[in-house]
Every structure is written in structure tokens, then in C-alpha cells.
Amino acid sequence: MNIFQPYIEKSDKQDIRDRDERKSQRNHNTLILVIGLAFLGFLIVFLKDDKELLYKIIIAIISFVGGFGIGRTNLKKED
């Protein structure tokens, strides 16, 4: 038996956990995207007559997403 065998097995288990975590994160991101698009579609359908309010809401959403993306990018750079 190899003296490194226990370390290799632990490493393999960690790799499996990492892959599962990445898959879970992708599923979470996909769900958020679908919910966001459904909400945007809902707004467009029900606010089609009040275009000025619709534009303001869309601009607010885009600003929030942009600010969130910049903050998330800066956080990743610090790590």
C-alpha cells in the first residue's frame, strides 16, 4: 500500500465536493436568471401602457445589476 493513498483518497473526495458545489452554484445562477427574466417579462406585459414608468423601472434594474456586478468583480479581485 502506498503511503500517499489516504491523501489521494481525501483529495478525490474534495474534488467531488468541489464539483458538486460548482454545479449547485450554476443551478442557482440559472434559477435567478430565469426568475429575473420572468419578472422583466411581467413588467413589460403589464406596464406596456405606462412606458415612462416602465423605462424608469428598467433603468433602475439595470443600474442595480451593474452595481452588483462591479461589486462582485471587485470582491473577487481582492481574494
mmCIF file of the N, C-alpha and C atoms, coordinates in Angstrom:
data_MODEL
# 
_entry.id   MODEL 
# 
loop_
_atom_site.group_PDB 
_atom_site.id 
_atom_site.type_symbol 
_atom_site.label_atom_id 
_atom_site.label_alt_id 
_atom_site.label_comp_id 
_atom_site.label_asym_id 
_atom_site.label_entity_id 
_atom_site.label_seq_id 
_atom_site.pdbx_PDB_ins_code 
_atom_site.Cartn_x 
_atom_site.Cartn_y 
_atom_site.Cartn_z 
_atom_site.occupancy 
_atom_site.B_iso_or_equiv 
_atom_site.pdbx_formal_charge 
_atom_site.auth_seq_id 
_atom_site.auth_comp_id 
_atom_site.auth_asym_id 
_atom_site.auth_atom_id 
_atom_site.pdbx_PDB_model_num 
ATOM 1   N N  . MET A 1 1  ? 0.845   -1.182 0.000   1.00 0.00 ? 1  MET A N  1 
ATOM 2   C CA . MET A 1 1  ? 0.000   0.000  0.000   1.00 0.00 ? 1  MET A CA 1 
ATOM 3   C C  . MET A 1 1  ? 0.893   1.249  0.000   1.00 0.00 ? 1  MET A C  1 
ATOM 4   N N  . ASN A 1 2  ? 0.495   2.163  -0.773  1.00 0.00 ? 2  ASN A N  1 
ATOM 5   C CA . ASN A 1 2  ? 1.223   3.414  -0.929  1.00 0.00 ? 2  ASN A CA 1 
ATOM 6   C C  . ASN A 1 2  ? 0.983   4.308  0.297   1.00 0.00 ? 2  ASN A C  1 
ATOM 7   N N  . ILE A 1 3  ? 2.010   4.977  0.772   1.00 0.00 ? 3  ILE A N  1 
ATOM 8   C CA . ILE A 1 3  ? 1.851   5.843  1.945   1.00 0.00 ? 3  ILE A CA 1 
ATOM 9   C C  . ILE A 1 3  ? 1.037   7.099  1.620   1.00 0.00 ? 3  ILE A C  1 
ATOM 10  N N  . PHE A 1 4  ? 0.914   7.396  0.349   1.00 0.00 ? 4  PHE A N  1 
ATOM 11  C CA . PHE A 1 4  ? 0.167   8.582  -0.062  1.00 0.00 ? 4  PHE A CA 1 
ATOM 12  C C  . PHE A 1 4  ? -1.296  8.267  -0.365  1.00 0.00 ? 4  PHE A C  1 
ATOM 13  N N  . GLN A 1 5  ? -1.675  7.018  -0.302  1.00 0.00 ? 5  GLN A N  1 
ATOM 14  C CA . GLN A 1 5  ? -3.033  6.598  -0.653  1.00 0.00 ? 5  GLN A CA 1 
ATOM 15  C C  . GLN A 1 5  ? -4.112  7.336  0.152   1.00 0.00 ? 5  GLN A C  1 
ATOM 16  N N  . PRO A 1 6  ? -3.999  7.490  1.463   1.00 0.00 ? 6  PRO A N  1 
ATOM 17  C CA . PRO A 1 6  ? -5.045  8.222  2.208   1.00 0.00 ? 6  PRO A CA 1 
ATOM 18  C C  . PRO A 1 6  ? -5.176  9.679  1.748   1.00 0.00 ? 6  PRO A C  1 
ATOM 19  N N  . TYR A 1 7  ? -4.063  10.299 1.409   1.00 0.00 ? 7  TYR A N  1 
ATOM 20  C CA . TYR A 1 7  ? -4.107  11.689 0.944   1.00 0.00 ? 7  TYR A CA 1 
ATOM 21  C C  . TYR A 1 7  ? -4.766  11.788 -0.424  1.00 0.00 ? 7  TYR A C  1 
ATOM 22  N N  . ILE A 1 8  ? -4.495  10.823 -1.272  1.00 0.00 ? 8  ILE A N  1 
ATOM 23  C CA . ILE A 1 8  ? -5.098  10.803 -2.604  1.00 0.00 ? 8  ILE A CA 1 
ATOM 24  C C  . ILE A 1 8  ? -6.605  10.607 -2.486  1.00 0.00 ? 8  ILE A C  1 
ATOM 25  N N  . GLU A 1 9  ? -7.036  9.710  -1.612  1.00 0.00 ? 9  GLU A N  1 
ATOM 26  C CA . GLU A 1 9  ? -8.466  9.475  -1.429  1.00 0.00 ? 9  GLU A CA 1 
ATOM 27  C C  . GLU A 1 9  ? -9.164  10.719 -0.889  1.00 0.00 ? 9  GLU A C  1 
ATOM 28  N N  . LYS A 1 10 ? -8.532  11.405 0.062   1.00 0.00 ? 10 LYS A N  1 
ATOM 29  C CA . LYS A 1 10 ? -9.113  12.640 0.596   1.00 0.00 ? 10 LYS A CA 1 
ATOM 30  C C  . LYS A 1 10 ? -9.191  13.707 -0.484  1.00 0.00 ? 10 LYS A C  1 
ATOM 31  N N  . SER A 1 11 ? -8.172  13.767 -1.317  1.00 0.00 ? 11 SER A N  1 
ATOM 32  C CA . SER A 1 11 ? -8.156  14.735 -2.408  1.00 0.00 ? 11 SER A CA 1 
ATOM 33  C C  . SER A 1 11 ? -9.266  14.435 -3.407  1.00 0.00 ? 11 SER A C  1 
ATOM 34  N N  . ASP A 1 12 ? -9.474  13.166 -3.713  1.00 0.00 ? 12 ASP A N  1 
ATOM 35  C CA . ASP A 1 12 ? -10.543 12.786 -4.632  1.00 0.00 ? 12 ASP A CA 1 
ATOM 36  C C  . ASP A 1 12 ? -11.906 13.177 -4.076  1.00 0.00 ? 12 ASP A C  1 
ATOM 37  N N  . LYS A 1 13 ? -12.113 12.949 -2.793  1.00 0.00 ? 13 LYS A N  1 
ATOM 38  C CA . LYS A 1 13 ? -13.385 13.319 -2.167  1.00 0.00 ? 13 LYS A CA 1 
ATOM 39  C C  . LYS A 1 13 ? -13.582 14.832 -2.193  1.00 0.00 ? 13 LYS A C  1 
ATOM 40  N N  . GLN A 1 14 ? -12.511 15.581 -1.984  1.00 0.00 ? 14 GLN A N  1 
ATOM 41  C CA . GLN A 1 14 ? -12.596 17.042 -2.032  1.00 0.00 ? 14 GLN A CA 1 
ATOM 42  C C  . GLN A 1 14 ? -12.926 17.511 -3.446  1.00 0.00 ? 14 GLN A C  1 
ATOM 43  N N  . ASP A 1 15 ? -12.341 16.873 -4.448  1.00 0.00 ? 15 ASP A N  1 
ATOM 44  C CA . ASP A 1 15 ? -12.647 17.218 -5.837  1.00 0.00 ? 15 ASP A CA 1 
ATOM 45  C C  . ASP A 1 15 ? -14.119 16.982 -6.145  1.00 0.00 ? 15 ASP A C  1 
ATOM 46  N N  . ILE A 1 16 ? -14.661 15.892 -5.655  1.00 0.00 ? 16 ILE A N  1 
ATOM 47  C CA . ILE A 1 16 ? -16.079 15.589 -5.874  1.00 0.00 ? 16 ILE A CA 1 
ATOM 48  C C  . ILE A 1 16 ? -16.952 16.644 -5.198  1.00 0.00 ? 16 ILE A C  1 
ATOM 49  N N  . ARG A 1 17 ? -16.613 17.033 -3.979  1.00 0.00 ? 17 ARG A N  1 
ATOM 50  C CA . ARG A 1 17 ? -17.374 18.076 -3.284  1.00 0.00 ? 17 ARG A CA 1 
ATOM 51  C C  . ARG A 1 17 ? -17.280 19.408 -4.028  1.00 0.00 ? 17 ARG A C  1 
ATOM 52  N N  . ASP A 1 18 ? -16.099 19.735 -4.546  1.00 0.00 ? 18 ASP A N  1 
ATOM 53  C CA . ASP A 1 18 ? -15.927 20.981 -5.295  1.00 0.00 ? 18 ASP A CA 1 
ATOM 54  C C  . ASP A 1 18 ? -16.781 20.985 -6.558  1.00 0.00 ? 18 ASP A C  1 
ATOM 55  N N  . ARG A 1 19 ? -16.801 19.862 -7.274  1.00 0.00 ? 19 ARG A N  1 
ATOM 56  C CA . ARG A 1 19 ? -17.624 19.771 -8.485  1.00 0.00 ? 19 ARG A CA 1 
ATOM 57  C C  . ARG A 1 19 ? -19.105 19.902 -8.154  1.00 0.00 ? 19 ARG A C  1 
ATOM 58  N N  . ASP A 1 20 ? -19.538 19.260 -7.085  1.00 0.00 ? 20 ASP A N  1 
ATOM 59  C CA . ASP A 1 20 ? -20.942 19.369 -6.675  1.00 0.00 ? 20 ASP A CA 1 
ATOM 60  C C  . ASP A 1 20 ? -21.295 20.803 -6.298  1.00 0.00 ? 20 ASP A C  1 
ATOM 61  N N  . GLU A 1 21 ? -20.369 21.485 -5.633  1.00 0.00 ? 21 GLU A N  1 
ATOM 62  C CA . GLU A 1 21 ? -20.608 22.874 -5.242  1.00 0.00 ? 21 GLU A CA 1 
ATOM 63  C C  . GLU A 1 21 ? -20.709 23.780 -6.472  1.00 0.00 ? 21 GLU A C  1 
ATOM 64  N N  . ARG A 1 22 ? -19.836 23.586 -7.443  1.00 0.00 ? 22 ARG A N  1 
ATOM 65  C CA . ARG A 1 22 ? -19.893 24.387 -8.674  1.00 0.00 ? 22 ARG A CA 1 
ATOM 66  C C  . ARG A 1 22 ? -21.191 24.129 -9.428  1.00 0.00 ? 22 ARG A C  1 
ATOM 67  N N  . LYS A 1 23 ? -21.623 22.877 -9.479  1.00 0.00 ? 23 LYS A N  1 
ATOM 68  C CA . LYS A 1 23 ? -22.871 22.534 -10.161 1.00 0.00 ? 23 LYS A CA 1 
ATOM 69  C C  . LYS A 1 23 ? -24.053 23.197 -9.460  1.00 0.00 ? 23 LYS A C  1 
ATOM 70  N N  . SER A 1 24 ? -24.047 23.168 -8.144  1.00 0.00 ? 24 SER A N  1 
ATOM 71  C CA . SER A 1 24 ? -25.107 23.802 -7.371  1.00 0.00 ? 24 SER A CA 1 
ATOM 72  C C  . SER A 1 24 ? -25.125 25.310 -7.617  1.00 0.00 ? 24 SER A C  1 
ATOM 73  N N  . GLN A 1 25 ? -23.955 25.923 -7.687  1.00 0.00 ? 25 GLN A N  1 
ATOM 74  C CA . GLN A 1 25 ? -23.865 27.362 -7.939  1.00 0.00 ? 25 GLN A CA 1 
ATOM 75  C C  . GLN A 1 25 ? -24.392 27.705 -9.327  1.00 0.00 ? 25 GLN A C  1 
ATOM 76  N N  . ARG A 1 26 ? -24.074 26.886 -10.326 1.00 0.00 ? 26 ARG A N  1 
ATOM 77  C CA . ARG A 1 26 ? -24.585 27.121 -11.680 1.00 0.00 ? 26 ARG A CA 1 
ATOM 78  C C  . ARG A 1 26 ? -26.106 27.005 -11.704 1.00 0.00 ? 26 ARG A C  1 
ATOM 79  N N  . ASN A 1 27 ? -26.647 26.009 -11.017 1.00 0.00 ? 27 ASN A N  1 
ATOM 80  C CA . ASN A 1 27 ? -28.098 25.850 -10.962 1.00 0.00 ? 27 ASN A CA 1 
ATOM 81  C C  . ASN A 1 27 ? -28.748 27.050 -10.280 1.00 0.00 ? 27 ASN A C  1 
ATOM 82  N N  . HIS A 1 28 ? -28.128 27.542 -9.232  1.00 0.00 ? 28 HIS A N  1 
ATOM 83  C CA . HIS A 1 28 ? -28.640 28.708 -8.514  1.00 0.00 ? 28 HIS A CA 1 
ATOM 84  C C  . HIS A 1 28 ? -28.628 29.935 -9.426  1.00 0.00 ? 28 HIS A C  1 
ATOM 85  N N  . ASN A 1 29 ? -27.544 30.149 -10.143 1.00 0.00 ? 29 ASN A N  1 
ATOM 86  C CA . ASN A 1 29 ? -27.447 31.293 -11.053 1.00 0.00 ? 29 ASN A CA 1 
ATOM 87  C C  . ASN A 1 29 ? -28.478 31.191 -12.170 1.00 0.00 ? 29 ASN A C  1 
ATOM 88  N N  . THR A 1 30 ? -28.690 29.992 -12.695 1.00 0.00 ? 30 THR A N  1 
ATOM 89  C CA . THR A 1 30 ? -29.680 29.794 -13.754 1.00 0.00 ? 30 THR A CA 1 
ATOM 90  C C  . THR A 1 30 ? -31.078 30.101 -13.238 1.00 0.00 ? 30 THR A C  1 
ATOM 91  N N  . LEU A 1 31 ? -31.392 29.653 -12.042 1.00 0.00 ? 31 LEU A N  1 
ATOM 92  C CA . LEU A 1 31 ? -32.701 29.920 -11.452 1.00 0.00 ? 31 LEU A CA 1 
ATOM 93  C C  . LEU A 1 31 ? -32.921 31.418 -11.267 1.00 0.00 ? 31 LEU A C  1 
ATOM 94  N N  . ILE A 1 32 ? -31.923 32.123 -10.783 1.00 0.00 ? 32 ILE A N  1 
ATOM 95  C CA . ILE A 1 32 ? -32.041 33.574 -10.599 1.00 0.00 ? 32 ILE A CA 1 
ATOM 96  C C  . ILE A 1 32 ? -32.246 34.268 -11.943 1.00 0.00 ? 32 ILE A C  1 
ATOM 97  N N  . LEU A 1 33 ? -31.531 33.825 -12.970 1.00 0.00 ? 33 LEU A N  1 
ATOM 98  C CA . LEU A 1 33 ? -31.682 34.409 -14.300 1.00 0.00 ? 33 LEU A CA 1 
ATOM 99  C C  . LEU A 1 33 ? -33.096 34.197 -14.836 1.00 0.00 ? 33 LEU A C  1 
ATOM 100 N N  . VAL A 1 34 ? -33.625 32.998 -14.698 1.00 0.00 ? 34 VAL A N  1 
ATOM 101 C CA . VAL A 1 34 ? -34.971 32.697 -15.189 1.00 0.00 ? 34 VAL A CA 1 
ATOM 102 C C  . VAL A 1 34 ? -36.010 33.523 -14.439 1.00 0.00 ? 34 VAL A C  1 
ATOM 103 N N  . ILE A 1 35 ? -35.878 33.626 -13.129 1.00 0.00 ? 35 ILE A N  1 
ATOM 104 C CA . ILE A 1 35 ? -36.821 34.430 -12.342 1.00 0.00 ? 35 ILE A CA 1 
ATOM 105 C C  . ILE A 1 35 ? -36.733 35.900 -12.746 1.00 0.00 ? 35 ILE A C  1 
ATOM 106 N N  . GLY A 1 36 ? -35.518 36.395 -12.944 1.00 0.00 ? 36 GLY A N  1 
ATOM 107 C CA . GLY A 1 36 ? -35.339 37.784 -13.367 1.00 0.00 ? 36 GLY A CA 1 
ATOM 108 C C  . GLY A 1 36 ? -35.953 38.064 -14.726 1.00 0.00 ? 36 GLY A C  1 
ATOM 109 N N  . LEU A 1 37 ? -35.759 37.155 -15.670 1.00 0.00 ? 37 LEU A N  1 
ATOM 110 C CA . LEU A 1 37 ? -36.347 37.334 -16.996 1.00 0.00 ? 37 LEU A CA 1 
ATOM 111 C C  . LEU A 1 37 ? -37.870 37.248 -16.948 1.00 0.00 ? 37 LEU A C  1 
ATOM 112 N N  . ALA A 1 38 ? -38.403 36.350 -16.129 1.00 0.00 ? 38 ALA A N  1 
ATOM 113 C CA . ALA A 1 38 ? -39.856 36.248 -15.978 1.00 0.00 ? 38 ALA A CA 1 
ATOM 114 C C  . ALA A 1 38 ? -40.421 37.540 -15.382 1.00 0.00 ? 38 ALA A C  1 
ATOM 115 N N  . PHE A 1 39 ? -39.726 38.097 -14.397 1.00 0.00 ? 39 PHE A N  1 
ATOM 116 C CA . PHE A 1 39 ? -40.164 39.353 -13.791 1.00 0.00 ? 39 PHE A CA 1 
ATOM 117 C C  . PHE A 1 39 ? -40.118 40.492 -14.806 1.00 0.00 ? 39 PHE A C  1 
ATOM 118 N N  . LEU A 1 40 ? -39.064 40.531 -15.601 1.00 0.00 ? 40 LEU A N  1 
ATOM 119 C CA . LEU A 1 40 ? -38.951 41.561 -16.634 1.00 0.00 ? 40 LEU A CA 1 
ATOM 120 C C  . LEU A 1 40 ? -40.069 41.417 -17.660 1.00 0.00 ? 40 LEU A C  1 
ATOM 121 N N  . GLY A 1 41 ? -40.354 40.189 -18.071 1.00 0.00 ? 41 GLY A N  1 
ATOM 122 C CA . GLY A 1 41 ? -41.466 39.947 -18.994 1.00 0.00 ? 41 GLY A CA 1 
ATOM 123 C C  . GLY A 1 41 ? -42.789 40.378 -18.390 1.00 0.00 ? 41 GLY A C  1 
ATOM 124 N N  . PHE A 1 42 ? -42.985 40.083 -17.111 1.00 0.00 ? 42 PHE A N  1 
ATOM 125 C CA . PHE A 1 42 ? -44.194 40.506 -16.403 1.00 0.00 ? 42 PHE A CA 1 
ATOM 126 C C  . PHE A 1 42 ? -44.332 42.024 -16.433 1.00 0.00 ? 42 PHE A C  1 
ATOM 127 N N  . LEU A 1 43 ? -43.243 42.727 -16.148 1.00 0.00 ? 43 LEU A N  1 
ATOM 128 C CA . LEU A 1 43 ? -43.280 44.192 -16.164 1.00 0.00 ? 43 LEU A CA 1 
ATOM 129 C C  . LEU A 1 43 ? -43.625 44.730 -17.544 1.00 0.00 ? 43 LEU A C  1 
ATOM 130 N N  . ILE A 1 44 ? -43.019 44.154 -18.565 1.00 0.00 ? 44 ILE A N  1 
ATOM 131 C CA . ILE A 1 44 ? -43.255 44.634 -19.928 1.00 0.00 ? 44 ILE A CA 1 
ATOM 132 C C  . ILE A 1 44 ? -44.708 44.426 -20.328 1.00 0.00 ? 44 ILE A C  1 
ATOM 133 N N  . VAL A 1 45 ? -45.266 43.279 -19.989 1.00 0.00 ? 45 VAL A N  1 
ATOM 134 C CA . VAL A 1 45 ? -46.653 42.985 -20.367 1.00 0.00 ? 45 VAL A CA 1 
ATOM 135 C C  . VAL A 1 45 ? -47.635 43.890 -19.627 1.00 0.00 ? 45 VAL A C  1 
ATOM 136 N N  . PHE A 1 46 ? -47.446 44.062 -18.336 1.00 0.00 ? 46 PHE A N  1 
ATOM 137 C CA . PHE A 1 46 ? -48.429 44.801 -17.554 1.00 0.00 ? 46 PHE A CA 1 
ATOM 138 C C  . PHE A 1 46 ? -48.189 46.305 -17.497 1.00 0.00 ? 46 PHE A C  1 
ATOM 139 N N  . LEU A 1 47 ? -47.027 46.757 -17.911 1.00 0.00 ? 47 LEU A N  1 
ATOM 140 C CA . LEU A 1 47 ? -46.772 48.199 -17.929 1.00 0.00 ? 47 LEU A CA 1 
ATOM 141 C C  . LEU A 1 47 ? -46.586 48.727 -19.346 1.00 0.00 ? 47 LEU A C  1 
ATOM 142 N N  . LYS A 1 48 ? -47.106 48.007 -20.331 1.00 0.00 ? 48 LYS A N  1 
ATOM 143 C CA . LYS A 1 48 ? -46.912 48.443 -21.717 1.00 0.00 ? 48 LYS A CA 1 
ATOM 144 C C  . LYS A 1 48 ? -47.610 49.770 -22.008 1.00 0.00 ? 48 LYS A C  1 
ATOM 145 N N  . ASP A 1 49 ? -48.658 50.096 -21.252 1.00 0.00 ? 49 ASP A N  1 
ATOM 146 C CA . ASP A 1 49 ? -49.358 51.361 -21.477 1.00 0.00 ? 49 ASP A CA 1 
ATOM 147 C C  . ASP A 1 49 ? -48.666 52.537 -20.791 1.00 0.00 ? 49 ASP A C  1 
ATOM 148 N N  . ASP A 1 50 ? -47.955 52.291 -19.717 1.00 0.00 ? 50 ASP A N  1 
ATOM 149 C CA . ASP A 1 50 ? -47.251 53.345 -18.983 1.00 0.00 ? 50 ASP A CA 1 
ATOM 150 C C  . ASP A 1 50 ? -45.749 53.218 -19.258 1.00 0.00 ? 50 ASP A C  1 
ATOM 151 N N  . LYS A 1 51 ? -45.359 53.642 -20.457 1.00 0.00 ? 51 LYS A N  1 
ATOM 152 C CA . LYS A 1 51 ? -43.980 53.441 -20.904 1.00 0.00 ? 51 LYS A CA 1 
ATOM 153 C C  . LYS A 1 51 ? -42.961 54.206 -20.059 1.00 0.00 ? 51 LYS A C  1 
ATOM 154 N N  . GLU A 1 52 ? -43.320 55.376 -19.578 1.00 0.00 ? 52 GLU A N  1 
ATOM 155 C CA . GLU A 1 52 ? -42.365 56.159 -18.790 1.00 0.00 ? 52 GLU A CA 1 
ATOM 156 C C  . GLU A 1 52 ? -42.013 55.439 -17.481 1.00 0.00 ? 52 GLU A C  1 
ATOM 157 N N  . LEU A 1 53 ? -43.017 54.893 -16.808 1.00 0.00 ? 53 LEU A N  1 
ATOM 158 C CA . LEU A 1 53 ? -42.759 54.133 -15.583 1.00 0.00 ? 53 LEU A CA 1 
ATOM 159 C C  . LEU A 1 53 ? -41.959 52.873 -15.893 1.00 0.00 ? 53 LEU A C  1 
ATOM 160 N N  . LEU A 1 54 ? -42.289 52.214 -16.999 1.00 0.00 ? 54 LEU A N  1 
ATOM 161 C CA . LEU A 1 54 ? -41.569 51.007 -17.407 1.00 0.00 ? 54 LEU A CA 1 
ATOM 162 C C  . LEU A 1 54 ? -40.093 51.323 -17.647 1.00 0.00 ? 54 LEU A C  1 
ATOM 163 N N  . TYR A 1 55 ? -39.804 52.420 -18.336 1.00 0.00 ? 55 TYR A N  1 
ATOM 164 C CA . TYR A 1 55 ? -38.411 52.809 -18.592 1.00 0.00 ? 55 TYR A CA 1 
ATOM 165 C C  . TYR A 1 55 ? -37.664 53.082 -17.286 1.00 0.00 ? 55 TYR A C  1 
ATOM 166 N N  . LYS A 1 56 ? -38.314 53.767 -16.353 1.00 0.00 ? 56 LYS A N  1 
ATOM 167 C CA . LYS A 1 56 ? -37.664 54.064 -15.070 1.00 0.00 ? 56 LYS A CA 1 
ATOM 168 C C  . LYS A 1 56 ? -37.351 52.780 -14.299 1.00 0.00 ? 56 LYS A C  1 
ATOM 169 N N  . ILE A 1 57 ? -38.288 51.835 -14.317 1.00 0.00 ? 57 ILE A N  1 
ATOM 170 C CA . ILE A 1 57 ? -38.059 50.570 -13.612 1.00 0.00 ? 57 ILE A CA 1 
ATOM 171 C C  . ILE A 1 57 ? -36.935 49.787 -14.270 1.00 0.00 ? 57 ILE A C  1 
ATOM 172 N N  . ILE A 1 58 ? -36.926 49.742 -15.598 1.00 0.00 ? 58 ILE A N  1 
ATOM 173 C CA . ILE A 1 58 ? -35.872 49.010 -16.311 1.00 0.00 ? 58 ILE A CA 1 
ATOM 174 C C  . ILE A 1 58 ? -34.512 49.650 -16.055 1.00 0.00 ? 58 ILE A C  1 
ATOM 175 N N  . ILE A 1 59 ? -34.438 50.968 -16.059 1.00 0.00 ? 59 ILE A N  1 
ATOM 176 C CA . ILE A 1 59 ? -33.177 51.663 -15.777 1.00 0.00 ? 59 ILE A CA 1 
ATOM 177 C C  . ILE A 1 59 ? -32.711 51.357 -14.350 1.00 0.00 ? 59 ILE A C  1 
ATOM 178 N N  . ALA A 1 60 ? -33.639 51.326 -13.398 1.00 0.00 ? 60 ALA A N  1 
ATOM 179 C CA . ALA A 1 60 ? -33.276 51.005 -12.013 1.00 0.00 ? 60 ALA A CA 1 
ATOM 180 C C  . ALA A 1 60 ? -32.745 49.574 -11.908 1.00 0.00 ? 60 ALA A C  1 
ATOM 181 N N  . ILE A 1 61 ? -33.373 48.646 -12.609 1.00 0.00 ? 61 ILE A N  1 
ATOM 182 C CA . ILE A 1 61 ? -32.924 47.248 -12.581 1.00 0.00 ? 61 ILE A CA 1 
ATOM 183 C C  . ILE A 1 61 ? -31.535 47.126 -13.196 1.00 0.00 ? 61 ILE A C  1 
ATOM 184 N N  . ILE A 1 62 ? -31.321 47.769 -14.333 1.00 0.00 ? 62 ILE A N  1 
ATOM 185 C CA . ILE A 1 62 ? -30.012 47.715 -14.997 1.00 0.00 ? 62 ILE A CA 1 
ATOM 186 C C  . ILE A 1 62 ? -28.938 48.338 -14.103 1.00 0.00 ? 62 ILE A C  1 
ATOM 187 N N  . SER A 1 63 ? -29.262 49.443 -13.446 1.00 0.00 ? 63 SER A N  1 
ATOM 188 C CA . SER A 1 63 ? -28.300 50.084 -12.540 1.00 0.00 ? 63 SER A CA 1 
ATOM 189 C C  . SER A 1 63 ? -27.950 49.170 -11.376 1.00 0.00 ? 63 SER A C  1 
ATOM 190 N N  . PHE A 1 64 ? -28.958 48.507 -10.818 1.00 0.00 ? 64 PHE A N  1 
ATOM 191 C CA . PHE A 1 64 ? -28.709 47.584 -9.707  1.00 0.00 ? 64 PHE A CA 1 
ATOM 192 C C  . PHE A 1 64 ? -27.822 46.430 -10.145 1.00 0.00 ? 64 PHE A C  1 
ATOM 193 N N  . VAL A 1 65 ? -28.143 45.832 -11.282 1.00 0.00 ? 65 VAL A N  1 
ATOM 194 C CA . VAL A 1 65 ? -27.362 44.689 -11.770 1.00 0.00 ? 65 VAL A CA 1 
ATOM 195 C C  . VAL A 1 65 ? -25.930 45.122 -12.084 1.00 0.00 ? 65 VAL A C  1 
ATOM 196 N N  . GLY A 1 66 ? -25.765 46.292 -12.683 1.00 0.00 ? 66 GLY A N  1 
ATOM 197 C CA . GLY A 1 66 ? -24.425 46.787 -12.982 1.00 0.00 ? 66 GLY A CA 1 
ATOM 198 C C  . GLY A 1 66 ? -23.617 47.038 -11.724 1.00 0.00 ? 66 GLY A C  1 
ATOM 199 N N  . GLY A 1 67 ? -24.223 47.668 -10.744 1.00 0.00 ? 67 GLY A N  1 
ATOM 200 C CA . GLY A 1 67 ? -23.531 47.913 -9.478  1.00 0.00 ? 67 GLY A CA 1 
ATOM 201 C C  . GLY A 1 67 ? -23.201 46.623 -8.755  1.00 0.00 ? 67 GLY A C  1 
ATOM 202 N N  . PHE A 1 68 ? -24.112 45.677 -8.808  1.00 0.00 ? 68 PHE A N  1 
ATOM 203 C CA . PHE A 1 68 ? -23.868 44.374 -8.187  1.00 0.00 ? 68 PHE A CA 1 
ATOM 204 C C  . PHE A 1 68 ? -22.707 43.669 -8.871  1.00 0.00 ? 68 PHE A C  1 
ATOM 205 N N  . GLY A 1 69 ? -22.669 43.736 -10.192 1.00 0.00 ? 69 GLY A N  1 
ATOM 206 C CA . GLY A 1 69 ? -21.586 43.095 -10.945 1.00 0.00 ? 69 GLY A CA 1 
ATOM 207 C C  . GLY A 1 69 ? -20.235 43.714 -10.652 1.00 0.00 ? 69 GLY A C  1 
ATOM 208 N N  . ILE A 1 70 ? -20.198 45.033 -10.556 1.00 0.00 ? 70 ILE A N  1 
ATOM 209 C CA . ILE A 1 70 ? -18.938 45.717 -10.244 1.00 0.00 ? 70 ILE A CA 1 
ATOM 210 C C  . ILE A 1 70 ? -18.476 45.348 -8.836  1.00 0.00 ? 70 ILE A C  1 
ATOM 211 N N  . GLY A 1 71 ? -19.397 45.348 -7.889  1.00 0.00 ? 71 GLY A N  1 
ATOM 212 C CA . GLY A 1 71 ? -19.041 44.974 -6.521  1.00 0.00 ? 71 GLY A CA 1 
ATOM 213 C C  . GLY A 1 71 ? -18.555 43.538 -6.427  1.00 0.00 ? 71 GLY A C  1 
ATOM 214 N N  . ARG A 1 72 ? -19.200 42.662 -7.147  1.00 0.00 ? 72 ARG A N  1 
ATOM 215 C CA . ARG A 1 72 ? -18.801 41.247 -7.124  1.00 0.00 ? 72 ARG A CA 1 
ATOM 216 C C  . ARG A 1 72 ? -17.432 41.058 -7.773  1.00 0.00 ? 72 ARG A C  1 
ATOM 217 N N  . THR A 1 73 ? -17.177 41.792 -8.855  1.00 0.00 ? 73 THR A N  1 
ATOM 218 C CA . THR A 1 73 ? -15.877 41.706 -9.520  1.00 0.00 ? 73 THR A CA 1 
ATOM 219 C C  . THR A 1 73 ? -14.769 42.214 -8.605  1.00 0.00 ? 73 THR A C  1 
ATOM 220 N N  . ASN A 1 74 ? -15.010 43.334 -7.940  1.00 0.00 ? 74 ASN A N  1 
ATOM 221 C CA . ASN A 1 74 ? -14.007 43.875 -7.015  1.00 0.00 ? 74 ASN A CA 1 
ATOM 222 C C  . ASN A 1 74 ? -13.758 42.926 -5.852  1.00 0.00 ? 74 ASN A C  1 
ATOM 223 N N  . LEU A 1 75 ? -14.791 42.260 -5.383  1.00 0.00 ? 75 LEU A N  1 
ATOM 224 C CA . LEU A 1 75 ? -14.631 41.300 -4.293  1.00 0.00 ? 75 LEU A CA 1 
ATOM 225 C C  . LEU A 1 75 ? -13.769 40.120 -4.730  1.00 0.00 ? 75 LEU A C  1 
ATOM 226 N N  . LYS A 1 76 ? -13.975 39.652 -5.958  1.00 0.00 ? 76 LYS A N  1 
ATOM 227 C CA . LYS A 1 76 ? -13.173 38.536 -6.465  1.00 0.00 ? 76 LYS A CA 1 
ATOM 228 C C  . LYS A 1 76 ? -11.715 38.945 -6.651  1.00 0.00 ? 76 LYS A C  1 
ATOM 229 N N  . LYS A 1 77 ? -11.472 40.193 -7.052  1.00 0.00 ? 77 LYS A N  1 
ATOM 230 C CA . LYS A 1 77 ? -10.100 40.666 -7.235  1.00 0.00 ? 77 LYS A CA 1 
ATOM 231 C C  . LYS A 1 77 ? -9.350  40.699 -5.908  1.00 0.00 ? 77 LYS A C  1 
ATOM 232 N N  . GLU A 1 78 ? -10.048 41.026 -4.820  1.00 0.00 ? 78 GLU A N  1 
ATOM 233 C CA . GLU A 1 78 ? -9.411  41.091 -3.506  1.00 0.00 ? 78 GLU A CA 1 
ATOM 234 C C  . GLU A 1 78 ? -9.032  39.711 -2.999  1.00 0.00 ? 78 GLU A C  1 
ATOM 235 N N  . ASP A 1 79 ? -9.774  38.684 -3.408  1.00 0.00 ? 79 ASP A N  1 
ATOM 236 C CA . ASP A 1 79 ? -9.463  37.312 -2.972  1.00 0.00 ? 79 ASP A CA 1 
ATOM 237 C C  . ASP A 1 79 ? -8.252  36.844 -3.706  1.00 0.00 ? 79 ASP A C  1 
# 
